[in-house]
Amino acid sequence: MLRHCTWLAGNEPRPAGSPAAAAAEEAVFAAMERLGLDPAFQPVSFLGWRAGTVRLTAAGREIPARAMAWSAPVQAAGRLRYAGIRRLIGVFDWPCFELVDDEGRVLAEVYGRDRGPAVPLAKLTPVYPLPGVIIGAGDMERLLAAAGVEPGGTGEGRLLPAELELDATFLPGARLRNVIGTWGSGPAEILVAAHHDTMFDSPGANDNGSGVEAMLRVAERVTAAPERYGRVRWRFCSFGGEELVQVGSEFYAAGREADGSLADIRLVINLDSVGVGDFFWPWVDATTRPLLEAALPADLPWPVEILEPPLAGDHFPFQRRGVPVSMLIFWPDANYHLPGDRAEHLDDAKIETAVEVALGMAGELLKRGLDAR
């Protein structure tokens, strides 16, 4: 099933900057080379991070918790105060408690999922004043009940005694590599993106080995049909550091903005987590929605919900700079960011659907003379 990303069968986590991520970068480079994409590495330095022990005790019981990436180490005792619903990584609206001391100063944040176990996420920036942890949905429901707060409700409720120990280490000067392949010619460009890194403990077969596989399949089809696709330049970008809030794609997009070539990009198609899920969720903006609607098969066996692009993902650095973007994803994945995200769970039919929709959108753009507006 994995024609291009056979290395995913190893089920090894690939956090940005790790030896496993470096090996994946080499493998993606080799696959692009076989496809004739003239690949190049783009080194990126970033602030790395590693979590150690996490212990959270609240309302008299120990609660399994995972650290949010880029959280500073903390050892504190105080009380949990309900702080309402907050948005994480531009996508998730989850309940939050603040750990406060006797003077009401906030020492840390405790988020809870809306369903499922605790999953690690990243802060929106490595320069963040408060450390944070995430707990599972069941544990958050028990905390809300102990505080006398209805899920989604307002008000602080009762304060709950709590202690948090979070051990973490910052790693200045960490390095990752974007892998950039190029094919075709012309001033206008279609950019197809995916990310090869994973969250720290996850093998990331779906998130996002499936997206890298789909991206390379798109490249395989494009390069095999130069008469159809060759009148535009194609850029195939396997980014690193997406799980740390788009480190690699932000670096790349900023560079394209700085050298004046960002306007050449007429369409970004971001392929992320396309191998598992009950629903097909294309995320499109006002410009790319007509392309999707023209490309979307009418007989898909899964429910389809068209949404606006989230404020996270490797499309976002381009979106916030005014480039037309889209993101293709299947959802939900019960093993999202967890050790169970393994290659044996991938569904080839879903990966192929993402490939066909991506090619359909690009083909529709070419029909329109490279102007989706």
Secondary structure, DSSP 8 states (H G I E B T S, - for coil): --SS-GGGGG-----TTSHHHHHHHHHHHHHHHHTT---EEEEEEEEEEEEEEEEEEETTEEE-EEE-BT---EEEEEEEEEEEEEEETTTEEEEEEEEE-TT--EEEEEEE-SSSS----B-SSSS-SS-EEEE-HHHHHHHHHHHT--TT--S--S-EEEEEEEEEEEEEEEEEEEEEEEE--SS-EEEEEEE----TT---IIIIIIHHHHHHHHHHHHHT-HHHHTTSEEEEEEES-GGGTSHHHHHHHHHHHHTT-GGGEEEEEEE-S-SS-SEEEEEE-TTTHHHHHHHS-TT-SS-B--B---S-STTHHHHTTT--EEEEEEE--TTTTSTT--GGG--HHHHHHHHHHHHHHHHHHHHTTS---
